[in-house]
């Protein structure tokens, strides 16, 4: 018979075991699953095709720093040519250069479906590389054409998929981890910006816009979802009464959050030790409880000016420090040198080395055949027809290449020039000059692409083809020279806004624009922040000189109106808009086309008669003519973006509107995340959540920019070149007459 002590010990052991087991189970993160088609990791929804006797295809998939990979599954569907030799043809698959499998290519059963398990030690946090290498042959001997068209294998990028099993990691509470928590390795990113003051101030609108910029610039191309929320202290909620816990209802948070405001506005939401630490511009990073894989970032200060310094510091903290949970900013020392421009910006009239535009020595071979040079041009750059940009290239290429080997040069995906690599012994060129018309460039970001097409000199069915010599290199000391040009833009132009953010932003400055909120609903506030963040992302650097307000003080050149409207709250500034909204709505609809033929001058007619073969006829100018329909129906579930001349007529008004209860933010995310943004043009753009859109051009326009006499003459004579020739001819005749008169007078004076 057991004693009471022994029985009690047994029960205590069982109780302790279950309690500790629950703790362990509670602390263990559950395993989550996420699956993507391979096309998700590609720039376009296309198939993966590998050609030639040996070929390679690479793609990269991101793994966030915020998760722990447990395992991955690669599910592949592929089809190969039905003339391949199965004893010599195969595909090998690597993940981060680790072999995970190989597939024998069968010409009879030529559609294959395979599944590979990828061990966690092969997966890294960051970008992971998947490599497909194919060996493809149609004969048992060496006598074959390595580039024969029947040598191919195609992977179905839609049916093939990658599945990742992972666990969420708890947040490391250090500000140095911000760039690991918010970056382009995330599939998407959601953030809630929280205020503790019920009233919405202009300062709060500014703070939120800078926070949104700081997040978007870290995310780059990754979609951003913003939420704006007012929260009250709720210390009575279970789980938020403990020491160090935030005094808000955590059930309302489904993602990362930022609490922003001065100390008096948000201290009721903060743990006491955090509120006490706010002794200046303050940043603090904390885990959410119980969702420790999400964070709360506190941005505050004792005054509104200190909060301003803190949010600007958040946007600028792009290095892996400070390595602390909290910090107080003592000072922000901005540079005073001029001009201050976004990275990779071009100022006309200057020459730039490729290295100054972050282009370094780029070797091109069979596997890596492209090199890219990116730079930004001013949005209001004006070019005449004959203005040229000069590239002085320093390059080298290997020996024993066929004479049809070339380096093709493209600008913004349009071919502009080819360099033939014709020297059998290879060559090294210095200052190889290429001229490209300035009109081929576009406002904003431009991409110059060098793509090599390298062919061996030895080829044929029975030749051993060696391709290690197929090398080319463009050196970083090559230069790009831009001529001096004027600065003029035809406004309003939504396409210019889509490419560069101009005129609301110009050279990473928003000083000439005021962003006016038509209402202060969370939806409209988030929409304004989202729009600003998207436009700033074109600059690649935060814009601090923003003006965002609720007042009607339009003291800036350009105005952006954002929010919801109804028949009762149409602001007077919309009276000059091409689309009238209110009880009666006026909207232009396409009607017919007007064609205006260019009149032929006497000189042009004379040239056409004498030199008809070289004469280029002027194109007919075509214009769309609209009918304006007045009706009682409004926007409904559609969204409107329009731009028109301001009352001062030296700037523009941009209106971004929804009607009634329609959520403006959902319309904006549809515009930016589905490719619809690239379709924006004209000065009136209407779209809906289904991706349907309609655009028009209606109203007056102006030429904004240089209004000097020199620029006026340049534009006039660029449009009418014969007048320029006539003026030069007249000046030459007048000069000859003057010289004749002076010589006659001199002759009479000296020989009389």
Secondary structure, 3 states (H helix, E strand, C coil): CCCHHHHHHHHHHHHHHHHHHHHHHHHCCCCEEEEEEHHHHCCCCCCEEEECCEEEEEEEEEECCCEEEEEEEEEEEEEECCCCCCCCCEEEEEECCEEEEEEECCCCCCEEEEEEEEEHHHCCCEEEEEEEEEECCCCCCCCCCCCCCCCEEEECCCCCEEEEEEEECCCCCCHHHHHHHCCCCCCCEEEEEEECCCCCCHHHHHHHHHHHHHHHHHHCCCCEEEEEEECCCCCCCCCCCCCCCCCCCHHHCCCEEEEECCHHHHHHHCCHHHHHHCCCEEEEEEECCCCCCCEEEEEECCCHHHHHHHHHHHHHCCCCCCCCCEEEECCCCCCCCCCCCCCCECCCCCEEEHHHHCCCCEEECCCCCEEEEEEEECCCEECCCCCEEEEEEEEEECCCECCCCEEEEEECCEEEEEEECCCCCCEEEEEEEEEEEHHHCCCEEEEEEEEEECCECCCCCCCCCCCCCCCEEECCCCEEECCCCEEEEEECCHHHHHHHCCCCCCCCCCCCEEEEECCCCHHHHHHHHHHHHHHHHCCCCCCCCCCEECCCCCCCCEEEEEEEECCCCCCHHHHHCCCECCCCEEEEEEEEEEEECCCCCHHHHHHHHHCHHHCCCCCCEEEEEEEEEEECCCCCCCEEEEEEECCCCCCEEEEEEEECCCCHHHHHHHHHHCCHHHHCCCCEEEECCCCCEEEECCCCCEEEECCCHHHHHHHHHHHCHHHHHHHHHHHHHHHHHHHHHHHHHHHHHHHC
